[in-house]
Amino acid sequence: MKRNELVEQIFTKGSFLCVGLDTDIKKIPECITGTPAERVIAFNKAIIDATAPYCVAYKPNIAFYEALGADGWTALGATVDYIRTKYPEQFIIADAKRGDIGNTAALYARTFFETFDFDAVTLAPYMGEDSVKPFLAYEGKWSIILALTSNASSSDFETVTDAHGVPMFERVIRRSRHWGSPVNTMYVVGATKAESLTQIREVAPRHFLLVPGVGAQGGSLEDVAKYGMIDECGLLANSSRGIIYASNGTDFAEAAGAAAKELAGQMDAILRSI
């Protein structure tokens, strides 16, 4: 998906919501039966149908599917195919956090962009440009580079400053912004680090930012928009558990839709103000 198409979807829907499909087999409601693959597929389809009117992106976390072995990969493929077929306007992110080089990186790129037809994949930049370059070779696909994450131990590396007082996450952005461009590269910035978005916008003024942690993890949507939004929005705010596990009963899909609708309503108000 091209940048202008993503921006158009955001303003057409009045939403910059990304729904995280962190589908844990242990949390799927008991009313959904069958093999692990069948249960994940049925759950995901119901969640997607309920939330599609209110979001512009889906982000399956690959670990939840890998954990199921072959069943998980089957479920992942079926989920992506379902979105592609029924909701082709949706932007689909593989939350894989890959970070290797050479032929391995090239095969990861092939996996997510050819075998599964994702629009984007999250990447760890620790090994430098070689770990991202194979993904940038795909026209119309996106590399989403980890920059400043929400976890407590992010301070081990990401916020450590150099002799000039520049934190590591800023050095990552400054260096990597030249590998691609705002039409094929995004950055991950945790919603609980919203106060750093002003600093990030100084070095990446036009790049889209994928912002996980809105909702259940305590991130403030208002702060994210206040410090990170640009005229083309430039944000994808992700909520996972707060939406897909809004209920564990037979009304799980309806509850997910209601949660997504509420967030999208807040986003619409924000977008109307820019």
Salt bridges, closest charged atoms under 4 A:
ASP49 OD1 - LYS86 NZ 3.34
GLU66 OE2 - ARG98 NH2 2.73
GLU89 OE2 - LYS13 NZ 3.53
ASP95 OD2 - LYS59 NZ 2.83
ASP95 OD1 - LYS97 NZ 2.71
ASP117 OD2 - ARG84 NE 2.88
ASP117 OD1 - LYS141 NZ 3.02
ASP119 OD2 - ARG84 NH2 2.92
ASP162 OD2 - ARG171 NE 3.98
GLU170 OE2 - ARG174 NE 2.84
ASP231 OD1 - ARG206 NH1 2.88
GLU232 OE1 - ARG3 NH2 2.96
GLU232 OE1 - ARG206 NH2 3.42
ASP268 OD2 - ARG272 NE 2.85
